[in-house]
């Protein structure tokens, strides 16, 4: 997947979309890792498919729109036009399908040995054929809407990501196409009776009996297809009545999303020439947009398979069970001014949720204000906010209705919050609010006090068990005052507010980051920069990091996904090292560090190094002042940089390779899980505090007593010595 972009003005940058495809290839490669349990490999294949679906719906969709609106627009990092980028994307995607098919076949064969079998029509036993036929006759055929497509019958609308069975049709001298869409009300797979896990896909069942739907015709070729449509809708491009509220506007946009242009067509087999011509004509696509895949087109059901596993299968095929650990007591108790940092998913979100619950009932609490981007389907946080409003607290909730693919969920929650008496703000015009800020304001003895929570991830109880994120809770008065100003400004759509401590985009965050990089440039070889983010695409910051590298500054980056910055180019980015970790949990936390020792300035933030985050979204970053919290973050960084199993090194050509040190086996996420368990045990074993005097904070015993500590220290020092 080499990026031969000869038009590139900057040899230290690569195209964003091709970088993303390389990242998703990294995800797929986890399905062949020797340390990945077999069922988890299947899940990584499913994640790869889901990622690719969203990539085509959003990124390819936006390029498709741009290719029509402005054919001369170019990618500032490579000089490619939208059409040239699309051509390279389609070219780079085709090999990924072949890789996916091969890996899926291998994983499926191995799962079969554990009595977990994905059945094709030819694999069914005689009893199973009868069972499937009865299911088709009783539950499938009655709700199908088979159609004939010819000059007398119009081509039907195919919804985005809807599986369809299609066949070439012949009757006397006439030919056409037979068509049947898979109803979304049907389950994706049918499980066979018996103790073994044997299942067949619903599209394969329709495929088996497709001919019977058209008994007066001859079906000569059959296939399964799936169209992916552009889902990149910008609400500001639409014309609406001036009095229409924003929630209604978003509801209309969600309906329109299903009807946008087709950007990809997947097929289970190469379409015959007649059918291909018809599909290309009716869907306005070309051959390069058709991808053939032998493995299932849709794998969304995979995550539910585990529910059918026996204890033995679960032990043999899955990651060892892990629940986020309770490492903190009641945050609301007493006047303790110690900052708290929760590290998800290793530590539980419960202390934060319990803090909100307590605040909702606390007579000293006068208001709770929060920004919400994504929530779980069943969100306790909503219950606590509603309870606070019903208890007479002022509750302000800024809920972003444009959180892609979570729009309907957020619309539903906004209605529930409004009914409870919360004040609701639906984001800001032209800017998504992506920040994660919660402010609890108390009036105690006539004095105003604040508890401020600032995070790197969403208030989503489900993803808090799957994504690595930080959640800082502080009673720092000046940070609380900044947060209060932030909510005041956001309530009146003022993006030009000034803050003493917080970084706030779009007004100041990029300038702050560039300013801190400039400070390190002045130090030359004594300068130090560390960044952990999900993506790096912002050209201004990339160029500034290049300048820092040229000045001799040591730069280490942990970038999970897209990285348009190419490191290790002699004389240009040779002082920049970029690592990526893809593992059991999705690396999502954002850390920014400038300088070393007592001069270090350390921040966590909701923003990645992307132009959309810096210039088009409301984001918040927060400084870390607590020495204990700093130490905890430093330890976290050290463990991540010492990973030799999940980590990869980004090369100057944009490809990933394993670390050179392969003699040691360190999985950073496993180390952090073990340490969190140790911390939780230490908390349980600690004696209960006496009511008086005020209890001291629990002694931090477990966090730095990992059995991997000496090894991690050595591996981390190796990285430092490479600089």
C-alpha positions as CSV (number, residue, x, y, z in Angstrom):
1,X,0.0,0.0,0.0
2,X,2.7,2.4,-0.9
3,X,1.6,6.1,-1.4
4,X,3.3,7.2,-4.6
5,X,2.1,10.7,-4.4
6,X,4.6,12.5,-6.6
7,X,2.7,15.7,-6.4
8,X,3.5,16.0,-2.7
9,X,5.1,19.3,-1.7
10,X,6.1,18.0,1.6
11,X,8.0,14.7,1.7
12,X,7.3,14.4,5.4
13,X,3.5,14.3,5.0
14,X,1.2,11.6,3.6
15,X,-2.4,11.5,2.5
16,X,-4.9,11.3,5.3
17,X,-7.2,8.7,3.7
18,X,-4.3,6.3,2.7
19,X,-2.9,6.7,6.2
20,X,-6.3,5.7,7.6
21,X,-6.4,2.6,5.4
22,X,-3.0,1.6,6.7
23,X,-4.4,2.0,10.2
24,X,-7.4,-0.2,9.4
25,X,-5.0,-2.8,7.9
26,X,-3.3,-2.7,11.3
27,X,-6.6,-3.6,12.9
28,X,-7.1,-6.5,10.5
29,X,-3.6,-7.8,11.3
30,X,-4.6,-8.2,14.9
31,X,-6.7,-11.1,13.6
32,X,-3.5,-13.0,12.8
33,X,-1.5,-12.1,16.0
34,X,-0.3,-15.2,17.8
35,X,-1.3,-13.7,21.2
36,X,-4.8,-12.8,20.1
37,X,-7.4,-15.4,21.3
38,X,-9.3,-17.0,18.4
39,X,-12.8,-15.4,19.0
40,X,-11.1,-12.0,19.5
41,X,-9.6,-12.5,16.1
42,X,-13.1,-12.8,14.6
43,X,-14.0,-9.6,16.5
44,X,-11.1,-7.7,15.0
45,X,-12.3,-8.8,11.5
46,X,-15.7,-7.4,12.4
47,X,-14.2,-4.2,13.6
48,X,-12.2,-3.9,10.4
49,X,-15.4,-4.3,8.4
50,X,-17.3,-1.7,10.5
51,X,-14.4,0.7,10.3
52,X,-14.3,0.4,6.5
53,X,-18.1,0.9,6.3
54,X,-17.9,4.2,8.2
55,X,-14.8,5.2,6.2
56,X,-16.7,4.9,2.9
57,X,-19.8,6.5,4.2
58,X,-18.0,9.5,5.7
59,X,-14.6,10.1,4.3
60,X,-15.1,8.7,0.8
61,X,-18.6,10.3,0.8
62,X,-17.1,13.7,1.6
63,X,-14.5,13.3,-1.2
64,X,-17.2,12.3,-3.6
65,X,-19.1,15.5,-2.8
66,X,-16.0,17.6,-3.1
67,X,-15.2,16.0,-6.5
68,X,-18.5,17.3,-7.8
69,X,-18.5,20.7,-6.0
70,X,-14.9,21.7,-6.6
71,X,-13.0,19.4,-9.0
72,X,-9.8,21.6,-8.7
73,X,-9.6,21.3,-4.9
74,X,-6.4,19.7,-3.8
75,X,-5.2,17.9,-0.7
76,X,-2.7,20.4,0.9
77,X,-0.4,17.6,2.0
78,X,-0.1,15.7,-1.3
79,X,-1.5,17.9,-4.0
80,X,-4.0,15.3,-5.1
81,X,-7.4,16.3,-6.4
82,X,-10.6,14.7,-5.0
83,X,-10.9,12.4,-8.0
84,X,-7.2,11.4,-7.7
85,X,-7.6,10.6,-4.0
86,X,-10.7,8.5,-4.7
87,X,-8.8,6.6,-7.4
88,X,-6.0,5.8,-4.9
89,X,-8.5,4.9,-2.2
90,X,-10.3,2.4,-4.4
91,X,-6.9,1.0,-5.6
92,X,-5.6,0.6,-2.0
93,X,-8.9,-0.9,-0.7
94,X,-9.0,-3.9,-3.1
95,X,-6.1,-5.8,-1.6
96,X,-7.6,-5.4,1.9
97,X,-10.7,-7.4,0.8
98,X,-8.4,-10.3,-0.3
99,X,-6.5,-10.1,3.0
100,X,-9.8,-10.1,4.9
101,X,-11.1,-13.1,3.0
102,X,-8.0,-15.1,3.7
103,X,-7.9,-14.3,7.4
104,X,-11.6,-15.0,7.8
105,X,-11.2,-18.4,6.1
106,X,-8.4,-19.3,8.5
107,X,-10.2,-18.1,11.6
108,X,-13.4,-19.9,10.6
109,X,-11.6,-23.2,10.0
110,X,-10.1,-22.9,13.5
111,X,-13.4,-22.0,15.1
112,X,-15.0,-25.0,13.6
113,X,-12.7,-27.2,15.7
114,X,-14.3,-25.6,18.7
115,X,-17.9,-26.4,17.4
116,X,-18.5,-22.9,16.1
117,X,-19.4,-23.1,12.5
118,X,-20.4,-20.6,9.9
119,X,-22.4,-22.7,7.5
120,X,-22.7,-22.2,3.7
121,X,-25.8,-23.8,2.0
122,X,-23.8,-26.8,0.9
123,X,-22.7,-27.5,4.5
124,X,-26.1,-28.2,5.9
125,X,-27.2,-31.7,6.9
126,X,-30.5,-33.1,5.7
127,X,-32.2,-32.2,9.0
128,X,-30.8,-28.7,8.8
129,X,-31.9,-28.2,5.2
130,X,-35.5,-29.1,6.4
131,X,-35.2,-26.7,9.3
132,X,-33.9,-23.8,7.1
133,X,-36.6,-24.5,4.5
134,X,-39.4,-24.4,7.1
135,X,-37.9,-21.1,8.5
136,X,-37.8,-19.6,5.0
137,X,-41.4,-20.6,4.2
138,X,-42.8,-19.5,7.6
139,X,-40.8,-16.4,8.5
140,X,-38.8,-15.1,5.5
141,X,-40.8,-15.5,2.4
142,X,-44.0,-13.8,3.8
143,X,-42.1,-10.5,4.3
144,X,-40.0,-10.5,1.2
145,X,-40.8,-8.1,-1.7
146,X,-39.2,-9.8,-4.8
147,X,-39.1,-7.6,-7.9
148,X,-38.3,-7.9,-11.5
149,X,-36.1,-5.2,-13.0
150,X,-36.4,-4.6,-16.8
151,X,-37.6,-1.9,-19.1
152,X,-41.1,-2.2,-17.7
153,X,-40.2,-2.3,-14.0
154,X,-38.3,0.6,-12.4
155,X,-35.1,0.0,-10.5
156,X,-35.8,-0.1,-6.7
157,X,-34.2,2.1,-4.1
158,X,-31.5,0.2,-2.3
159,X,-30.9,1.5,1.2
160,X,-27.3,2.0,2.4
161,X,-25.8,-1.2,3.8
162,X,-28.9,-3.3,3.0
163,X,-28.1,-6.8,1.8
164,X,-29.8,-7.8,-1.4
165,X,-30.0,-11.0,-3.4
166,X,-29.9,-10.4,-7.1
167,X,-30.0,-12.7,-10.1
168,X,-29.9,-12.6,-13.9
169,X,-33.4,-13.5,-15.2
170,X,-34.4,-15.2,-18.5
171,X,-37.8,-15.8,-20.0
172,X,-38.1,-16.8,-23.6
173,X,-36.1,-14.1,-25.5
174,X,-36.4,-11.5,-22.7
175,X,-33.8,-11.0,-20.0
176,X,-33.8,-8.9,-16.9
177,X,-32.7,-9.0,-13.3
178,X,-34.5,-10.5,-10.3
179,X,-34.1,-8.7,-7.0
180,X,-35.0,-9.3,-3.3
181,X,-33.8,-7.0,-0.5
182,X,-33.1,-8.6,2.9
183,X,-35.7,-7.1,5.3
184,X,-33.9,-5.4,8.3
185,X,-36.4,-7.0,10.7
186,X,-34.9,-10.4,10.1
187,X,-32.1,-11.6,12.3
188,X,-28.7,-11.5,10.6
189,X,-28.1,-15.3,11.1
190,X,-30.2,-18.4,11.9
191,X,-28.8,-20.8,14.5
192,X,-29.3,-24.5,14.0
193,X,-30.9,-26.7,16.7
194,X,-28.5,-28.6,18.9
195,X,-25.7,-27.9,21.4
196,X,-23.1,-26.9,18.8
197,X,-23.0,-23.4,17.5
198,X,-23.9,-23.8,13.8
199,X,-25.4,-20.8,12.0
200,X,-26.2,-19.6,8.5
201,X,-26.5,-16.0,7.2
202,X,-30.0,-14.8,6.4
203,X,-28.8,-13.7,2.9
204,X,-27.6,-17.2,2.2
205,X,-31.0,-18.6,3.1
206,X,-32.7,-16.2,0.7
207,X,-30.0,-17.1,-1.9
208,X,-30.9,-20.8,-1.5
209,X,-34.6,-20.3,-2.3
210,X,-34.3,-17.3,-4.5
211,X,-35.3,-19.2,-7.7
212,X,-38.6,-20.2,-6.0
213,X,-39.6,-16.6,-5.8
214,X,-39.5,-16.3,-9.6
215,X,-40.9,-19.7,-10.6
216,X,-42.0,-18.5,-14.0
217,X,-38.5,-17.4,-14.9
218,X,-35.1,-19.0,-15.2
219,X,-32.4,-17.6,-12.9
220,X,-29.0,-18.1,-14.6
221,X,-26.8,-16.1,-12.2
222,X,-27.2,-15.3,-8.5
223,X,-25.3,-13.0,-6.3
224,X,-25.5,-11.1,-3.0
225,X,-24.8,-7.4,-3.1
226,X,-24.7,-4.5,-0.7
227,X,-24.5,-0.8,-1.5
228,X,-22.8,1.8,0.7
229,X,-24.1,5.3,0.4
230,X,-22.6,8.7,1.3
231,X,-23.6,9.6,4.8
232,X,-21.5,12.8,5.1
233,X,-24.3,15.4,5.7
234,X,-23.6,18.9,6.8
235,X,-26.8,20.4,8.3
236,X,-25.7,23.9,7.3
237,X,-25.9,23.0,3.6
238,X,-29.6,22.4,3.9
239,X,-32.4,25.0,3.5
240,X,-35.0,25.0,6.3
241,X,-37.7,27.2,7.5
242,X,-36.2,29.9,9.8
243,X,-38.6,28.9,12.7
244,X,-37.8,25.2,12.6
245,X,-36.0,24.0,15.6
246,X,-32.7,22.2,15.4
247,X,-33.9,18.9,16.7
248,X,-36.5,18.6,14.0
249,X,-33.9,19.6,11.4
250,X,-31.6,16.8,12.5
251,X,-34.5,14.3,12.3
252,X,-35.0,15.2,8.6
253,X,-31.3,14.9,7.9
254,X,-31.2,11.4,9.3
255,X,-34.0,10.4,6.9
256,X,-32.1,12.0,3.9
257,X,-28.9,10.1,4.8
258,X,-30.3,6.9,3.5
259,X,-30.8,8.2,0.0
260,X,-27.5,9.8,-0.7
261,X,-25.2,8.7,-3.6
262,X,-23.7,5.2,-3.7
263,X,-19.9,5.2,-3.1
264,X,-19.2,1.5,-3.0
265,X,-20.9,-1.8,-4.0
266,X,-19.9,-5.1,-2.4
267,X,-20.7,-8.4,-4.0
268,X,-20.2,-12.0,-2.9
269,X,-19.1,-13.0,-6.4
270,X,-18.0,-11.1,-9.6
271,X,-21.3,-9.9,-11.2
272,X,-22.0,-11.1,-14.7
273,X,-21.6,-8.5,-17.4
274,X,-25.3,-7.8,-17.9
275,X,-26.0,-7.3,-14.1
276,X,-22.8,-5.3,-13.7
277,X,-23.8,-2.9,-16.5
278,X,-27.3,-2.5,-15.0
279,X,-25.9,-1.8,-11.5
280,X,-23.3,0.6,-12.7
281,X,-25.9,2.5,-14.7
282,X,-28.6,2.6,-12.1
283,X,-26.3,3.3,-9.1
284,X,-24.0,5.7,-11.0
285,X,-20.8,3.8,-10.1
286,X,-17.9,2.4,-12.1
287,X,-16.0,-0.9,-12.0
288,X,-13.4,0.4,-9.5
289,X,-16.2,0.9,-6.9
290,X,-17.2,-2.8,-7.0
291,X,-15.5,-5.0,-4.4
292,X,-15.9,-8.8,-4.4
293,X,-15.6,-10.5,-1.1
294,X,-16.0,-14.3,-0.4
295,X,-16.3,-13.7,3.4
296,X,-19.5,-12.2,4.8
297,X,-20.3,-8.6,3.8
298,X,-21.8,-7.9,7.2
299,X,-20.3,-9.1,10.5
300,X,-22.2,-7.0,13.0
301,X,-23.6,-10.2,14.7
302,X,-20.1,-11.4,15.7
303,X,-20.1,-9.6,19.1
304,X,-23.3,-11.5,20.1
305,X,-21.9,-14.9,19.5
306,X,-20.1,-15.0,22.8
307,X,-23.5,-15.1,24.6
308,X,-23.9,-18.7,23.2
309,X,-20.4,-19.9,24.3
310,X,-20.0,-22.5,27.0
311,X,-17.7,-21.7,29.9
312,X,-15.0,-23.9,28.2
313,X,-15.4,-22.1,24.9
314,X,-15.2,-18.7,26.6
315,X,-12.0,-19.7,28.4
316,X,-10.4,-21.0,25.3
317,X,-11.4,-18.4,22.8
318,X,-11.9,-15.1,24.6
319,X,-9.8,-12.6,26.4
320,X,-9.7,-13.3,30.2
321,X,-12.6,-11.5,31.8
322,X,-11.9,-8.0,33.1
323,X,-14.1,-5.5,34.8
324,X,-13.0,-1.9,35.4
325,X,-11.7,-1.8,38.9
326,X,-13.0,0.4,41.8
327,X,-9.8,2.1,42.9
328,X,-11.4,5.2,44.5
329,X,-13.8,5.9,47.3
330,X,-16.5,8.6,47.5
331,X,-15.1,11.7,45.8
332,X,-17.8,14.0,47.3
333,X,-17.0,13.2,50.9
334,X,-15.2,15.8,53.0
335,X,-13.1,18.8,52.0
336,X,-10.3,16.8,50.4
337,X,-8.6,19.0,47.8
338,X,-6.6,16.2,46.2
339,X,-7.1,15.9,42.4
340,X,-8.4,12.6,41.2
341,X,-7.5,11.0,37.9
342,X,-9.5,8.0,36.7
343,X,-7.9,5.9,33.9
344,X,-10.6,4.0,31.9
345,X,-11.2,1.2,31.3
346,X,-8.7,0.0,33.9
347,X,-10.5,2.0,36.6
348,X,-14.2,2.2,37.0
349,X,-16.4,5.1,35.9
350,X,-18.5,4.5,39.1
351,X,-16.7,7.1,41.3
352,X,-17.7,9.8,38.7
353,X,-21.2,8.6,38.4
354,X,-21.6,8.3,42.1
355,X,-20.3,11.9,42.4
356,X,-23.1,13.1,40.1
357,X,-25.6,11.0,42.0
358,X,-24.5,12.5,45.3
359,X,-24.4,16.0,43.8
360,X,-28.0,15.6,42.6
361,X,-29.2,15.3,46.2
362,X,-26.6,17.4,48.0
363,X,-28.3,20.6,49.5
364,X,-25.0,22.5,49.0
365,X,-25.0,21.9,45.2
366,X,-26.7,24.7,43.3
367,X,-25.9,23.7,39.7
368,X,-24.6,21.0,37.4
369,X,-23.4,21.9,33.9
370,X,-22.1,19.4,31.4
371,X,-21.3,18.9,27.7
372,X,-22.5,15.7,26.1
373,X,-21.3,14.2,22.8
374,X,-22.0,10.5,23.0
375,X,-24.0,8.5,25.6
376,X,-24.7,4.8,26.2
377,X,-28.2,3.5,25.2
378,X,-28.9,3.0,28.9
379,X,-27.2,6.0,30.6
380,X,-27.2,6.4,34.4
381,X,-25.8,9.9,33.8
382,X,-29.2,10.9,32.4
383,X,-30.9,9.6,35.5
384,X,-28.6,11.6,37.8
385,X,-29.0,14.8,35.8
386,X,-32.8,14.5,35.7
387,X,-32.8,13.8,39.4
388,X,-30.8,17.0,40.0
389,X,-33.2,19.1,38.0
390,X,-36.2,17.5,39.8
391,X,-34.5,18.3,43.1
392,X,-34.4,22.0,42.1
393,X,-30.8,22.3,41.0
394,X,-29.9,24.3,37.9
395,X,-28.9,21.7,35.3
396,X,-27.5,22.9,32.0
397,X,-26.8,20.3,29.4
398,X,-25.2,21.1,26.1
399,X,-26.0,18.0,24.0
400,X,-24.4,17.7,20.5
401,X,-27.1,16.5,18.1
402,X,-24.5,16.2,15.3
403,X,-22.4,13.4,16.9
404,X,-22.2,11.2,13.8
405,X,-24.3,8.0,13.9
406,X,-25.4,8.9,17.5
407,X,-27.8,11.7,16.4
408,X,-31.0,9.8,17.1
409,X,-29.8,8.6,20.5
410,X,-28.9,12.2,21.5
411,X,-32.3,13.5,20.2
412,X,-34.1,10.9,22.4
413,X,-32.0,11.8,25.5
414,X,-32.4,15.6,24.9
415,X,-36.2,15.1,25.0
416,X,-35.9,13.2,28.3
417,X,-33.7,15.8,29.9
418,X,-36.0,18.6,28.8
419,X,-39.0,16.9,30.3
420,X,-37.2,16.7,33.6
421,X,-36.6,20.4,33.6
422,X,-33.0,20.6,32.4
423,X,-31.9,23.6,30.3
424,X,-30.8,22.2,26.9
425,X,-28.5,23.7,24.3
426,X,-28.2,21.9,21.0
427,X,-24.6,22.7,20.2
428,X,-23.4,25.8,18.3
429,X,-23.9,26.9,14.7
430,X,-21.0,25.8,12.5
431,X,-19.1,24.2,15.4
432,X,-19.6,20.7,16.9
433,X,-19.1,20.7,20.7
434,X,-16.8,17.8,21.3
435,X,-15.4,18.9,24.8
436,X,-16.0,16.7,27.9
437,X,-16.5,19.1,30.8
438,X,-18.7,18.8,33.9
439,X,-18.9,21.5,36.5
440,X,-20.6,21.1,39.9
441,X,-21.1,24.4,41.7
442,X,-21.7,24.4,45.5
443,X,-22.6,27.1,47.9
444,X,-21.2,26.1,51.3
445,X,-21.3,28.6,54.2
446,X,-21.7,31.5,51.8
447,X,-18.6,30.5,49.8
448,X,-18.8,29.3,46.2
449,X,-16.9,26.1,45.5
450,X,-16.4,24.1,42.4
451,X,-15.7,20.5,41.4
452,X,-14.6,20.3,37.8
453,X,-14.3,17.2,35.7
454,X,-12.5,17.3,32.4
455,X,-12.0,14.2,30.3
456,X,-10.5,12.8,27.1
457,X,-13.5,10.6,26.4
458,X,-17.3,10.7,26.3
459,X,-19.6,10.2,29.3
460,X,-20.5,6.8,27.8
461,X,-20.7,4.0,30.3
462,X,-20.3,1.3,27.6
463,X,-17.3,2.8,25.9
464,X,-15.7,3.6,29.3
465,X,-15.2,-0.2,29.5
466,X,-13.7,-0.4,26.0
467,X,-11.7,2.8,25.4
468,X,-8.7,4.1,27.2
469,X,-9.4,7.5,28.5
470,X,-8.6,9.9,31.4
471,X,-11.1,11.7,33.6
472,X,-9.6,14.4,35.8
473,X,-11.7,15.6,38.8
474,X,-10.3,18.7,40.5
475,X,-11.4,21.2,43.2
476,X,-8.9,23.8,41.9
477,X,-10.8,27.0,42.2
478,X,-9.3,28.8,39.2
479,X,-10.0,25.9,36.9
480,X,-13.5,25.9,38.3
481,X,-13.8,29.6,37.5
482,X,-12.5,28.9,33.9
483,X,-15.1,26.1,33.5
484,X,-17.9,28.5,34.8
485,X,-16.7,31.1,32.2
486,X,-16.7,28.4,29.6
487,X,-20.3,27.5,30.2
488,X,-21.3,31.1,30.3
489,X,-19.6,31.8,27.0
490,X,-21.0,28.7,25.3
491,X,-24.5,29.6,26.4
492,X,-24.3,32.8,24.4
493,X,-22.3,31.3,21.5
494,X,-19.2,33.2,22.4
495,X,-16.1,31.4,21.1
496,X,-13.7,34.2,21.9
497,X,-13.6,33.8,25.7
498,X,-10.2,34.0,27.5
499,X,-9.2,31.5,30.1
500,X,-6.4,31.4,32.7
501,X,-5.8,27.7,32.6
502,X,-7.9,25.8,30.1
503,X,-7.2,25.4,26.4
504,X,-10.4,26.0,24.5
505,X,-10.8,25.4,20.7
506,X,-11.4,26.9,18.2
507,X,-10.2,30.2,19.6
508,X,-6.9,29.3,21.4
509,X,-6.0,25.6,21.5
510,X,-3.9,25.4,18.3
511,X,-2.1,28.6,19.2
512,X,-1.3,27.3,22.7
513,X,0.1,24.0,21.3
514,X,2.2,25.8,18.7
515,X,3.4,28.3,21.4
516,X,4.6,25.4,23.6
517,X,6.3,23.8,20.7
518,X,8.1,27.1,20.0
519,X,9.3,27.1,23.6
520,X,10.9,23.7,23.1
521,X,12.4,24.8,19.8
522,X,14.3,27.5,21.7
523,X,15.8,24.7,23.9
524,X,17.1,22.8,20.9
525,X,18.5,19.4,21.9
526,X,17.3,20.0,25.5
527,X,13.7,20.3,24.3
528,X,11.3,17.4,24.8
529,X,7.8,16.8,23.4
530,X,5.4,13.9,24.0
531,X,1.9,13.6,22.4
532,X,-0.6,10.7,22.6
533,X,-3.5,11.2,20.3
534,X,-5.8,9.3,17.9
535,X,-5.0,11.1,14.7
536,X,-2.5,13.7,13.4
537,X,-3.7,15.7,10.3
538,X,-3.4,19.4,11.1
539,X,-0.8,20.8,8.7
540,X,0.2,23.8,10.9
541,X,1.1,21.6,13.9
542,X,2.8,19.1,11.6
543,X,5.0,21.8,10.2
544,X,5.8,23.1,13.6
545,X,6.7,19.6,14.8
546,X,9.0,19.3,11.7
547,X,10.6,22.6,12.8
548,X,11.1,21.3,16.3
549,X,12.7,18.1,14.9
550,X,15.1,20.1,12.7
551,X,16.0,22.1,15.8
552,X,17.0,18.9,17.6
553,X,14.0,18.6,19.9
554,X,13.3,15.0,21.0
555,X,9.7,14.2,20.0
556,X,7.9,11.0,20.9
557,X,4.3,10.4,19.7
558,X,1.7,7.6,20.3
559,X,-0.8,7.9,17.5
560,X,-3.4,5.1,17.3
561,X,-4.8,5.9,13.8
562,X,-4.2,8.5,11.1
563,X,-0.8,10.1,11.0
564,X,-0.1,12.4,8.1
565,X,3.3,13.2,9.6
566,X,6.0,10.9,8.4
567,X,8.8,10.4,11.0
568,X,12.5,9.5,10.7
569,X,13.2,11.3,7.5
570,X,16.9,12.4,7.7
571,X,17.4,16.1,8.2
572,X,13.7,16.7,8.4
573,X,11.8,14.5,11.0
574,X,14.7,12.4,12.2
575,X,14.1,13.4,15.8
576,X,10.5,12.3,15.7
577,X,9.4,8.8,16.6
578,X,5.8,7.6,16.2
579,X,4.4,4.5,17.8
580,X,0.9,3.0,17.5
581,X,-0.9,0.6,19.8
582,X,-3.9,-1.5,18.6
583,X,-5.1,-3.9,21.2
584,X,-7.9,-5.3,23.3
585,X,-9.0,-1.7,24.2
586,X,-9.2,1.2,21.8
587,X,-6.5,3.8,22.7
588,X,-8.4,7.0,22.9
589,X,-6.8,9.2,25.6
590,X,-5.1,12.5,24.6
591,X,-1.9,13.7,26.4
592,X,0.3,16.7,25.6
593,X,3.6,17.2,27.3
594,X,6.2,19.9,26.7
595,X,9.5,20.0,28.5
596,X,11.0,17.7,31.1
597,X,11.5,17.6,34.9
598,X,10.3,20.5,36.9
599,X,9.8,22.6,33.7
600,X,7.4,20.1,32.1
601,X,3.9,21.4,31.2
602,X,1.4,18.5,31.0
603,X,-2.1,18.5,29.7
604,X,-5.0,16.2,28.9
605,X,-7.5,17.2,26.2
606,X,-10.6,16.1,24.2
607,X,-8.9,17.1,20.9
608,X,-6.7,15.2,18.5
609,X,-4.2,17.0,16.3
610,X,-6.7,17.4,13.5
611,X,-7.9,20.6,11.8
612,X,-11.5,19.7,12.5
613,X,-10.7,19.6,16.3
614,X,-8.6,22.7,16.4
615,X,-10.6,24.9,14.0
616,X,-14.1,23.5,13.7
617,X,-15.0,22.1,17.1
618,X,-15.3,23.3,20.7
619,X,-12.7,21.3,22.5
620,X,-11.2,21.7,26.0
621,X,-7.7,20.8,27.4
622,X,-6.7,21.1,31.0
623,X,-3.3,21.4,32.7
624,X,-2.2,18.8,35.2
625,X,-0.9,20.5,38.4
626,X,-1.1,17.7,40.9
627,X,2.3,15.9,41.3
628,X,0.5,12.6,42.1
629,X,-1.6,12.8,38.9
630,X,1.5,13.8,36.9
631,X,3.3,10.7,38.3
632,X,0.4,8.5,37.3
633,X,0.3,9.8,33.8
634,X,4.1,9.5,33.4
635,X,3.9,5.9,34.6
636,X,1.1,5.2,32.0
637,X,3.2,6.7,29.2
638,X,6.2,4.7,30.3
639,X,4.2,1.4,30.2
640,X,2.8,2.3,26.7
641,X,6.2,3.1,25.3
642,X,7.5,-0.2,26.7
643,X,4.9,-2.3,24.8
644,X,6.6,-4.9,22.5
645,X,3.5,-7.0,21.6
646,X,0.8,-4.6,20.4
647,X,2.9,-1.6,19.6
648,X,4.1,-0.9,16.1
649,X,6.7,1.7,14.8
650,X,5.7,4.1,12.0
651,X,8.3,4.3,9.3
652,X,9.3,7.1,7.0
653,X,7.4,5.4,4.2
654,X,4.1,5.4,6.1
655,X,4.2,1.6,6.9
656,X,4.2,0.0,10.3
657,X,6.7,-2.5,11.6
658,X,7.2,-4.4,14.9
659,X,9.6,-3.1,17.5
660,X,13.2,-4.2,17.2
661,X,13.2,-5.5,20.8
662,X,11.4,-8.8,20.4
663,X,13.0,-10.8,23.2
664,X,10.8,-9.2,25.8
665,X,7.1,-9.6,25.9
666,X,5.2,-6.6,27.3
667,X,1.5,-6.0,26.6
668,X,0.9,-2.5,28.0
669,X,-2.9,-3.0,28.4
670,X,-2.4,-6.2,30.3
671,X,0.1,-4.5,32.6
672,X,-2.3,-1.7,33.3
673,X,-5.2,-4.2,34.0
674,X,-3.0,-6.1,36.5
675,X,-2.0,-2.9,38.2
676,X,-5.6,-1.7,38.5
677,X,-6.6,-5.0,40.1
678,X,-3.8,-4.6,42.6
679,X,-5.0,-1.1,43.4
680,X,-8.5,-2.3,43.9
681,X,-7.4,-5.0,46.3
682,X,-5.3,-2.5,48.2
683,X,-8.4,-0.2,48.6
684,X,-10.5,-3.1,49.9
685,X,-7.8,-4.2,52.3
686,X,-7.2,-0.7,53.6
687,X,-8.7,-0.1,57.1
688,X,-11.9,1.9,57.2
689,X,-11.2,5.6,58.1
690,X,-12.2,6.9,61.5
691,X,-14.8,9.7,61.4
692,X,-12.3,12.1,63.1
693,X,-9.7,13.3,62.3
694,X,-10.1,13.8,58.6
695,X,-8.9,10.7,56.8
696,X,-5.7,10.9,54.8
697,X,-5.8,9.8,51.1
698,X,-5.2,6.1,50.7
699,X,-1.6,5.2,50.2
700,X,-0.7,4.6,46.6
701,X,0.8,1.1,46.9
702,X,-0.2,-0.8,43.9
703,X,0.4,1.5,41.0
704,X,4.1,1.3,41.0
705,X,4.6,-2.3,42.2
706,X,4.1,-4.0,39.0
707,X,6.0,-7.2,38.5
708,X,6.9,-5.8,35.1
709,X,8.5,-2.7,36.6
710,X,12.2,-3.5,36.0
711,X,11.5,-4.8,32.5
712,X,9.4,-1.7,31.6
713,X,12.2,0.6,33.0
714,X,14.7,-1.1,30.7
715,X,12.5,-1.0,27.6
716,X,11.6,2.6,28.3
717,X,15.3,3.6,28.7
718,X,16.0,1.9,25.4
719,X,13.6,4.2,23.7
720,X,15.1,7.2,25.4
721,X,18.6,6.1,24.4
722,X,17.5,5.8,20.7
723,X,17.0,9.6,20.7
